[in-house]
Amino acid sequence: MLNIPQLLAQELSVAPSQVQNALDLLAEGATIPFIARYRKERTGALDEIQLRNISDRFTYLTELEARKATILDAIASQGKLTDELKAKIESTFQKNELEDLYLPYKPKRRTRATIAREKGLESLAEFIKSLNDRNAKPTPLEAEAAKYISEEKQVKTAEDALKGASDILAEEVAEKAELRAYLREYFLEEGVFISRIKEEHPEGSTKFEMYRNYQIPVRNIAPHNMLALLRGESEGILDLDLDFDDSFVLSYLESQIIKTKTPQIKEFYQEMLKDAFNRLMKTSLITEVRGEKKAFADLESIQTFESNLRELLLSSPAGMKPTLAIDPGFRTGCKVAVLSETGKFLEYQAIFPHQSAAQRTQAANTLKSLIQKYNIELIAIGNGTASRETDEFVSEVLKQIDRQPIKVIVNESGASIYSASDVAISEFPELDITVRGAISIGRRLQDPLAELVKIDPKSIGVGQYQHDVDQKLLKKKLDETVESCVNYVGVDLNTASKELLTFVSGMTPTVAKNVVSYRNENGAFKNRRQLLKVPKLGPKAFEQAAGFLRIRGSENPLDNTAVHPESYGVVEAIAKDLNVPLKNITQIAEKLKSTNLNKYATDKVGLPTLRDIFSELEKPGRDPRAEFKYATFKEGIKEISDLKVGMELEGIITNVANFGAFVDIGVHQDGLVHISQLADRFVKDPKEIVKVGQVVKVQVMEVNEKLKRISLSMKAVNQASVGKK
């Protein structure tokens, strides 16, 4: 029996006790954010990445062990389980290797070999095998095969009998695990993917043009190329083949199988091996190799999506300030929503600044009135249609008043999806869909994380071939990313939406809904312990969730920190020893600098937790996200037609792919900084240089209005992030 914790410890270079304790905590229902933050003593301070690796690999190996047990039982029931085969099965760590070992014993539909066995030709096949030996005496095959001629069994000639025997031997060869493993690896290392655009698609008529006559070694193919080729194939635009040296493959099979020197037997085996490969091995092995490269591409693309999503969710919040949110438009006007400092919807107006001069004046007066009435500090303008024109209009208005709110163009990807969603309808049942969109734009500026969790990550626009990858794995990884970000930042218990609370450690959708209902019925939570009064939120859920929930102005100042309630007693003891009231929480941290923390360490609260507590007390309730910065788009550059080669512009990274980064420069079409243009050095991974939400300076290299393609470079300009507070 495989010792999974021991194996995981070796694979991940950690102690077996760390792995075992982590697995025990997971089995007890603890979440990964909770374990990483509040159980460092038990896991030796394993971080979230290590814990997720342990969890994922444990799941894989557990499933593998279960499959092994099923396969061993199946082979044993056939009376074919040898000690050697059992040892091979038990020692494998890969699912495809396991399935190779099981293949000869796996129930299958009627094959040519099955039919040959039904005709009684298995003994002829065994006889031929006996001749495949250096010391075997030459024996005419036709004479032996003639003994199996039978009208009843439809073996009409000796040739028919030899063909049947060949079918049996070919299936045996095709099911040999070691041969399949070698050839699979050969295809992966030496194979070449070749694609051609089908004749019915003339040059320049398809987005897959670069794959018209394309070839690349299988081992070198980039994830985005693999996914693009598969998409082109599925859309019927291109043909994709895997090319390799047939003669090498056949020579390899002959070297492994043929032992005889007898010309007739050797020739029989050569023909049999050719049939075994072409009919029984080639297609399945190519499918497996394509599947393996697809799985690799999926994983790489999902990891890029995860990274982009994390950066987007952890984008700097502009802060909870009175906000004017504008969803721009030409013909239908601009939808203006006013939000309070907590994101509460206060008022809505429609303005029409892009039609007549009279309407523009009226729109300006409306805007000035709203800014003054609500003491607006932030203005969020969606980056869709008419965004630059609206941005210029707002700038004109701001010149006419003393109050100068911060004005930011906000990426509105997914806002329309949110506006029509059940979440938006339940939140604002009486509002028009466009008003809901404006509210979402404004809230994204105030707090990106709190608003974006309401939207399916696949609709946010930071993925790469997201609809082509393994959807189950994608959902799992994106959900983990959202959970990680939410718990990293922490959640205001008295303002958080049901959707945001759902991602808090220990919270289920039902419990999150109950928290909001309890808050609506009983008013704001006064302390964390009050959570235990929420229906279905028991001690276990409280343990998992409490440390990630913040209560501003709580009866206990520790409720607005990441200090877990289970550690309150330690903090209170420290405060008492230092003779500092708990309400003067920052003074505790100041005096702790000269105190030996070891003195407060216990079995449950060790030095790692004490250090975390000390760090939290230094800046209680701090937001770990970066300082807010925003891009300033160049005046007069509103459309792709306004761009000129050589222009230097400021923009914001909207998406990072394996091949480069996309930048919003304010012309309704993101430009691409190819990986080769990111820096004056070789860049292996764009994420080393840029991240979603980063403000950058770029230079326009090429503009193709027809294809709406903009090529940018960060090489020729200052590559440091820029921005204004």
N, C-alpha and C positions, 0 to 999 in steps of 0.2 A: 504494500500500500504506500502510495506516494506521500511523503511528509511535506505537505504544501507550505506551512509556515517556514520550514527550514529552507526549502527551495526559494521561496520569495525573499528570504533574508539574504541568500547568496546572490540572487539576481539583482536586488536593489541595494546591495552593500550596506545593510543595516543589521542590527542584532536580532536574533530570533525572538527574543522577549519583546522587542518593539513591535514586530509584526504580529505576534500572538496577542498582545494587549490591544493593538489596533483592531484586529479581527474580533476580539471579544467585545469591545466597545460598539463596533458596528452591529454585531449580533444582538446586543442589548437595545438597539434602536437609536443609538447616538448618531447624529449627523456629522459629516466631515468638517464643516465649519466649526461646530461645537468642539469636536475632538482636537482640532488644530489649535483652537484658542484657549480652551479651558481644561484640557487633559494632557498637558505637556509632560507632567511628571510620569504619567503611565506610558506614554509613547516615546519618551526621550526627545520630545519637541519635534516630532515629524511634522512637516508642513503639509498644506492641502494637496500639493502636486504628488508628494510621496504617498499620502493616504489614498488618493484616487488611483494611483498606480497599483497599490496593494489591493484595493477593492476590485479593480478591473481584472487584474491578473488572477486574483483568487477566484473570481467568477469564471474566468476562462478555464482554469485548471480544475475547478470543481465540476464544470460541465464535461471536461475531458475525461475525468475519472469516472463519471457516470456513464459516459459513452463506452469507455473501456469495459466496464462491468457488463453492459448490454452485449457488446461484441463477444466477449469471452464466453458468456452464457450461450449465445447463438452458435458459436463454433463448437463448443463442448456438446451441445445438443445434437450436433451432426456427427459426433464421435471423431472429430478431426483435430482436436486441440492437443498439440504436442507441447512438451516442456519448453522447447526452443521457441515455438511460436508465442507461447504465453509470456515468456521473458521479453521477447521483442515488443509485444503489445504493451506490457507493463512499463517498459523503459522509455516509451516515446512521449515527447512533450508537445507534439504538433498534431493538430487535427487532420491535416491532409495526409501526413505519414500514417496515422492510424487508419484512415479510410483506405489507403493503399494496401495495408496489411489485411484488411477485412475483405477487400474486393473479390478474391477467389472464392470466398465462402458466402458472399452476399447473395440473397435470393434475387434471381434475375428473370426477365422474360425469356421466352424460347429463342435461343440463338442458333446459328448454324452449327455450333459445336454441340448444343443440346440435341439437335436433330440427328447429328452424326452419332452421338452416343445411343440414341433411341434405335438407330439402325445397327447397333452392335459393333461399331467401328473403334471403340475405345481400346480394345486389345491390339488392333492393328497399329494404333497410335503408339501404344506402349512398346510394341515390337520395333517400330521405327526408331523410337527413343533409344532402345538398346543397341541399335546400330551406330548411334552417334557417339562413337568411342574410338579412340586411337587404335585400340587393339581388336576391334570387331572385324570379323571376316566379311568380305564383300558378299552381299546377298542381293539377287535381283528383286527389286521391290514389286514388280508386276506379278511375279509368281506368287508371292505371299498375299498380295492384294486380291488376286483371283479367287482365293479361298472365301472371300467375303461377298462374292457376287450372290445376290438373292433378289428374285423377282418380287417376292412377298415384301421385302424390306426396301424395295425400289433402289437397290444397288445394282445397276444394270451392267456395269463394266468395272474392270480393275481400276480404271482412271477415276470412276466415281468413288470407289472405296478409298483411293489415295487422297482425293480431294476432301473427303469427309475426315480422314485422319489428320490432314493438314489443318482443317478448321479447328479440330480439338487442340492440336499443339499450338496453333496461333493464339487461341484464347488463353491457354496457359501462360504463354510468353507475355501477352498483353497485360496479364494480371500480376506479373512479378513486381513486387513493391520496389526492389532495388533498381530495376530497369526504369521504371516510371520516375523514380526520384532523380536518377541521373539525367534522363532526357528533359525533365522539367527544368532542372538547373541549367542544362545546356541551352535550352530555349531562352531562359532568363538572361544568361550571360552572353550568348552569341547570336541570338535571334535578332531580326530587324523588322520593325513595323513599317509597312509600306501602305500609303493611301493614294487614291486617285479620285478626282472629282468625276462624277458620271457625265457622259457625253451630252446629256440633255441640259446640262447647266453650263452655258458659255462663260468664257473668261470674264471675271469682274462682276458676275451676277449673284454671287453668294458670299456670305460672311466667312465661309471656310476657305477662301481663296488660297491662303498660305499652305493648305494641305492638298493642292491640286496634284502635284507630283512630289510627294513628301516621303522621306524615309529617315528613320532614326533607330539606332540600336535600342533594343528593349531595355537594357540596363540603364540607358541615359535619358529615357523619356521623362520630361517634367510632368508633374501632376496635372497642370492646366492643359497641357497638350493631350494627355491621355483622355481626359474628360471631354475635350473638344472633339477629338476623333470619334469617340463613342457616340457623342451627340450627333455629329454629322452623319454617322452610319445609321443611327436610329431614325433620323429625319429623311433618310433615303437620298442624301446628297452625295455621299462618297462611299467608296468600297475600302475596307480596311483588311489587310492581310498580314500574317506573320511569316516572314521568309527565313529560311535556314538552309544549311547544306544537307540535302537528302543523302548524299553519298556518305557523309560522315556518320549520320545516324545509322544507316544500314551497316556500315563497317563496324560501328560500335556493337550493334546487336549481334552481328556475326562473331565478333571476338568474344562475346560473353556466352554465346549459346553453342556455336558449332565446334565440335571436338574432332569429328571424323576427318580422315584424309581421303576417303572413298569418293570419287567424283560424283557418282549418282546420288548418294546420300547428301553430300554437300550441296549439290544443286537443288535437291528437294528442300533442304532447310533454307537456302537463300530465298527461294520463291515463297516459302511459308513465312519467313521473317518480314519480307516485303509486304505481304498481305496483312500480317499481324500489326505492322506499324501503320500502313496506310488506311486500313479498314477499322482497326480497333483502338489504336493509340493516338494517332495524330490529332484528330478532332478534339478528343477529350483533353489531351495535354495542352493544346492551344487554348482551349476554353479555360482551363485551370490557370494558365499563365496570364491570359487576359484578365481573369478574375482576380489574380494576385496583384497585378499592376493597378487594376481598378480599385481594389481595397486600399492599396498604398496611396493612390491619388485621392481617394475619399478621405482617408485619415489626414493627409497633409492639408487638403482643402478645408476640412472641418477644423483643424488646428488653427489655420489662418483665420477662419470665420470666428472661432472662439476668441482669438487674440484681438481682432477688430471689434468684436462685440464688447469685450471687456473694456477696451479703451473708450468706446462710445458710452457705455454705461457709467464709466468712472470719469466722464468728461467733467470739467470744472463747472460747478453750479454758479450762476450769476448771483444767486442768493435769494432768500425769501423776502422780496420787496414788491411794492405795488407795481403792477406790470400792465402795459398796454400791448395786446397781441393783435397782429394784423395778418390776415390771410389775403394776399393781394389778388387783384383781378382787373381786367380791362372792362369788358362789356358789362359783366355782372357786378362790378364794383369791388371795393375792399371791405371785408368783414372785420370789424374791430370789436374785440372783446376786452373788457377790463377785469383784471384779477387782483384780489387782495394779496397781502404779503404771505398768506398761507395757501395761495392758489385758489381761493374761493371765487367763483364767478359772480361778478357784481352788476355788469351792464353790457349791453350790446348795441352797436350802431353800424349801419351800412353807409359808406361814403363813396363818392364817385369822382376821384381827383383826376382821372385820365380821359375825361370826355370834354365838356365845355368849360370855358373859363369861369363861368358863374358857379358851376358845380365844384370846380377846384377850390374856389374861394370859400364856398360853403363847407367843403370837406376840411379845409384848413381851420375854419372857425370851430367845427365840431371837435377836431383833434386837440386844439388849444384848450377848449373848454374841459375835455376829459382829463387832460394832463394836469390842469390846475385843480379841478374838482377832487381828484383822487391822489394828488401829490405823487404822480407817476415817477418812478425812478428807473424803470427798464422799459424799453420798447423792443418787442420781438417781431421781426418781419419774416414771413415764410419765403423760402428761396425759389418758389415756383414761378408761374407766369406773372409777369409785371412786377417782379420783386425789385429789380434795379430802379425802375421808374418810380415805384412806391418809396424806395429808399431815398431817392433824390427829393421827392415831394416832402417826406418827413423832415429831411434836412432843411428844406426851405422854411417849414413851419417852426422848427426849433430855433432858427435865427431870429424869429419874431417874439420869442418869450425869454424870460430870465431863467426859468427852470431848464436845466440841460440833462435830461435822462440819458443813460447809456443806450445807444441804438445798435442792435445786432441783427444781422441776417441769419436766420436759423434754418438748418436743414430740416425740411418737412417730410422726408421720406417716411412713408407709412402712416402719415397723419390722416389721409383719406380712408385708409383701412380701419384705423381706430374710430373715425367718425361714424362709420356704418356698422361698427361692431356692437355686439350685445352689451359689452362693458360700457361703451359710450351712451347707448340708448338707456341703460338702467341708471347711469349717472346723471344724464340730462334728457329725460324723456320728452320734454316740451320744446327743446331747442332744435333748430334746423341743423342739418348735417354739416353745413358750411361753418356754422357758429361753433359747433363742437370741434371742428378742425382748427379754428383760430385759438380756442382755449388750449388745445393740445400743444400748439406752437408756443404759446406763452409759458405754459408749464414746463416745457422742455428747456427753456432758457433759465427758469427759476431753479429747477432741479431735474436734470436729464434722467437720472436713474429712476426717480419716483414715477415719471411719466412714461418712459420707454418700456417699463415692465408690463404695461398694459397692451403692448403690441407684440404680435408674433415676430420673433427675431428675424425670420426669413423675409419679412416685409420692410425691414429697416434699411436694406441696401448696402450691407457691408460684407456680403458673402461672395463666393466665387463658385460658379456652377452649382449653386446650392440645391437646385432641383434635380441634379443628376447624381448626387451622392447618396449613400445609404441613409434613408430618411429616419429610420429608427435610431441609428447611432448619432445622426445629426441632432435630433430632438434631445436625446440623452445628454450630449455634451453641451448644447446650448442652455438647457435647463440647469445644468451644473454650473455653468458660467454665471448665469443670472443669480443663482443661489449664492455663489461665492461673492459676487459683487455686493449684493444686498446686505449680506452679513458682515462684509468687510467695512462697509460704511456705517451700518447701523440704521435703525428706523425710528422715526418719531412716532411713538405709540398713539398720540392724540391727533395726528393729522394724516397718518398713513392710510392709503386706500386698501380695500380688500385684496386687490391684485398684488400690491407691494407686500402686504403681510403674509400672503401665501408662500412667498419665497424665504421667509424668516425661518431659521432652524427650528424644527419641531412643530411648525404650523402646517395644518392641512387646510384645503380650501374651506371646509366646513368650519373649522375652528377660527380661521381668519374672518369668515362671515359673521360668526358669533361675536368676535371681538368688536367689530364695527357696530353690530346691533346693540351690544351692551353699552358701547360708548354713546350711541345715539340716544339710548333710553335713560342712561344714568349720568351723562355728562362726562367731561374729561377724566381720565385716570389720574388719581392723586399719587399713587405709588405702585410699584411693581407687584406687590403682594395681592393687590386688588385683582390681578389677572386670574387668580385662582377662583374667583367668583364667576368667571365666564363659563357658560355651559360647554362641556366636553374638553375643557382645558385643564387637564389633571396635573399632578405633580411631575410626571415625566415630561410632558410638553412644556411645563413651566421651567424645568431644569434646562431643557434644550434652547428655549426661546428667550428667557429673561435677560440674559447678558447682552443681547443684540437689540433690545428695545430701549428707547430713551424717553424720559419724561422730564421736560423742561419745567422748572419751578416746582419740582416734586417736594414732598414733605422731607424726603431723605435726599440730600444732594448726590449721593452715590447712584441714584436712579437715573441720573443724566450722564452716566459714564459707562464704560465697557466693563467695569468691575462687576463680577457676577455676585448675585445675592448670597451665594454660599460662602463668599469671602468677606462679607460685610463685617463679620465679627473680628477678623484679623485687622481690618482698617480701623475699626473702632478701638481696638486694643492699642494700635500704633498711635492713634490720635490722643488717647488717654495718656500714654507714656510720654508723649511729646507736649502734653498740656495744651493742645490746640483743639478748639471746638470743631466738630465735623463740618459745620457750615463754612468754615474758613479752609476749604479743601485744598487750595493751592499752597497754603502755608505748610501743610503736612508734607507735601513733596519737597519743599525748600529745606525743611529741617531733616528730612529723611536722607539727604545727600551725605550727611555726616554720621549716619546711623548704620550699624551692621545689620543687614537684612537677615542674616543667618539666624539671628536671635528669634525671628518670628516664623521660621520654617517649621512645618509639621509634615507628617506622612502625606497628607492630602494637599497642603499648600506649600509647595517647595519653592526653591529660588526662581525657577522660570516664571511661575505665576506671580511671585512677589515683585519681580522685575517688571512684569506687565502692569501690575497695579501701580507701581511707582511711576512708570511712564504715563499712565492714564491720569494720575493725580496731578502731574505737571501741567497738563492741558485738558482738564475735564470737558467731555462733550465735544472735543475738536472734530472737525471734518477732515478725514485723511486725504481727501481729493486735492488735486493741485490748485494753485491760484488761478482765478478766472482770467482768460485772455480771449481776444476775438480778432478776426481779420478785418482789415479795411480795404474794400474793393476800390479799384481805381475809377475815379470819376470819368464819365464819358465812354467807358468800356462796358456795354450792356449786352451786346450780341456777339456771336462768333464772327460776324462780318466786321466788327470793330477791331479785331485783333490784327497785329502786324508782327512779322517775324522780328525777333530781337527785343520786343517789349519785355520789360521787367515788371512783374505783378506780384501782389500779395494774395495768398489764397489759403484754403484750409483743406487738409487731407480728409477725404470722405471715405476712402476705401483703400486697403492695402492687399495686393495680390502677390502671388509668387513671382510675377514678372515685372512688378513695379507698383506705383501708387497713383491713385486718381486724386485730382485736386480741383476743388470748386474755386474758380477765379471770377465768378459773378456773371457768366454769360449763358447760363441755363444749360451748359454742356460741360461736364468735367473733362479736364485735360489729363493726359497720361504722362507721368514721369517714368520712362522705362528704367528698369533696374540698372542699366548701363549709364543712366544720366542722374543717378541719385547722389553720387559722390565722386571725387577725383581718385578713387581707388576701387579695387575689385570688391563688389558687394555680393555675398552669397545669398543673403536673406534680406529683403527690403525692410523687414521688421527691425533689423539692426539700426536702421537709419531714421525711419519715420513711423508714426503711429496715427491712427484715426483721431481726428480732432486737433492735430498739431497745426499751428499756423506757420507757413513757410513762404519764402520768396522764390519765385520761379522765373525763368526766361522762356518766351515763346520760341520754339524751334521750327515748327511746321503747322500749317492750318489747312485742312481739307474740308471746305464748307459742304460739299456734296455728300461726303460720307460722315460729316459731323465729327471729324477727328482732330484733336488738338494735341500736338506733341510738345512737351515741356521739358525743361532741364533745370536741375538744382545745382549743376556743376559750376555754371558761370556766375552765380550770384551768391550772396551771403547765405550759407546753409543753416545758420543758427535760427532757431525759432524766434519769431518776432510777434509782437502783439501789444495791445494796450490794456491796462488794468481797467 
